[in-house]
Amino acid sequence: MSEAGFLDELAWRGMLHQTTDDSGLPDFLGAPGRVAYCGFDPTGSSLTIGNFVAIKLLAHWQRCGHTPIVLMGGGTGLIGDPSGKDAERQLLSAEQVQANVDSCRRIFERVLDFDPARPNAARIVNNADWLCGLGYIDMLRDVGKHFSVNMMIQKDSVRDRLENREQGISYTEFSYMILQAYDFLHLRRSEQCTVQIAGSDQYGNIVAGIDLIRRDLIDADESEPRGYGITAPLITKSDGTKFGKTESGAVWLTADRTSPYAFHQFWLNASDADAGKYLRWFTFLDRAEIEDIEARHLEAPQRRLAQSTVADEMTRLMHGDEELERARAAAGALFSGDVAGLDEPLLDEVFKDVSGTEHARSSLDGEGVLLLDLLPETSLAGSKREAREFLSNGSVSVNGSKIEKDVALEHRLHVDDLLHGSTILIRRGKKTWHATRWA
């Protein structure tokens, strides 16, 4: 990818929404070594797949020969960005914010190159280092005087909250725009950073930062670059539902919040209508590779090639090859029914959301438990009559092994059937599972 190709790269991927200077920015980016930053507020110990888009923008920036700066909002995170929020954020303690900053560093290190030997190595800065030392009077005199309240209340994030009489907006969150603008000015002074990259909901804050830089450099030579902004569209799903959410909550980028298996499954379950967009937004495959995958996907959509490619690429990037192979093995075992070979942590993860029941382990001793009697106690059969029907037509399997219908009515479960000493998995048909736990 050439240095001048950053905007073109974003454009063909559908990741370019708006710039603050469509005519001047391409020429400005024609020279290597430009510096851009993107901000992340550390409101949690991890980041979500929605945040990944911004990280990937910085990665493309670096691959084009420019220098990316990750700005962790250790200072602004104490306040909270009102953008996209219809209610006041709960304030975090300084200790919580710092712990979150430290925790999120590992995510950036998986996507960006921080090798100091590289001339455009990525860097991480924390705006607490400069914001927390600012005096209130100095901030009002040197920065606040450049902001018109009339202008600030026209911003969508502020106006929407002002129109909500019950909620409103606090002075704390109202001031967020000023602090973010000051971040841009500080990085312009200290890091020669001339570009801010963000989602489209941050456009107003970016413009505020550029205006502040212009005022600061009002006496500087005209050839001295002031600042530019580049935004990506907010990603949406084709069915209109919120991206990055599942029934169990947000999808996170670290294994302590979302397991590699669940992470892999999220991408596998993408719709055909979204899969092509995800290939462009979430993988680093080039245009020819993506178009080839899309063509092959259309020939046999039931194979879900596009979804599996995104799932594999994202899981490998965020969790590594070993966890990818474990996730793929688990998915294959669940599909084929051959679950007996899964290790205990993976088995627990795969079946944690499957309906289950608790039973006395001692009942497996001696003659054991008659499967016909057990099924009505599970979610697989509503009555003994249904259980007899399912067993008689050979639609029941135990730990992945089909119970032959001619012996199914007399089949008993014993201690030897326990997986990892505590679990017996029963399946009806091809997809309906139930986990019995024995203690």
Secondary structure as UniProt FT lines:
FT   HELIX           3..5
FT   HELIX           6..13
FT   STRAND          18..19
FT   TURN            22..24
FT   HELIX           25..28
FT   TURN            29..30
FT   TURN            32..33
FT   STRAND          35..40
FT   HELIX           49..63
FT   TURN            64..65
FT   STRAND          67..72
FT   TURN            74..75
FT   HELIX           76..78
FT   TURN            83..84
FT   HELIX           94..111
FT   TURN            116..117
FT   TURN            119..120
FT   STRAND          123..126
FT   HELIX           128..131
FT   TURN            132..133
FT   HELIX           136..142
FT   HELIX           144..146
FT   HELIX           149..152
FT   TURN            153..154
FT   HELIX           156..162
FT   TURN            165..167
FT   HELIX           171..174
FT   HELIX           176..191
FT   STRAND          195..199
FT   HELIX           200..202
FT   HELIX           203..216
FT   TURN            217..219
FT   TURN            222..223
FT   STRAND          228..232
FT   TURN            238..239
FT   TURN            243..244
FT   STRAND          245..246
FT   TURN            247..248
FT   STRAND          249..250
FT   TURN            255..257
FT   HELIX           260..268
FT   HELIX           272..282
FT   HELIX           287..299
FT   HELIX           301..303
FT   HELIX           305..319
FT   HELIX           321..336
FT   TURN            340..341
FT   HELIX           344..350
FT   TURN            351..353
FT   STRAND          356..359
FT   HELIX           361..364
FT   TURN            366..367
FT   STRAND          369..370
FT   HELIX           371..374
FT   HELIX           375..377
FT   TURN            379..380
FT   HELIX           384..392
FT   TURN            393..394
FT   STRAND          396..398
FT   TURN            399..400
FT   STRAND          401..402
FT   TURN            405..407
FT   HELIX           408..410
FT   STRAND          412..413
FT   HELIX           415..417
FT   TURN            420..422
FT   STRAND          423..428
FT   TURN            429..431
FT   STRAND          432..438
//
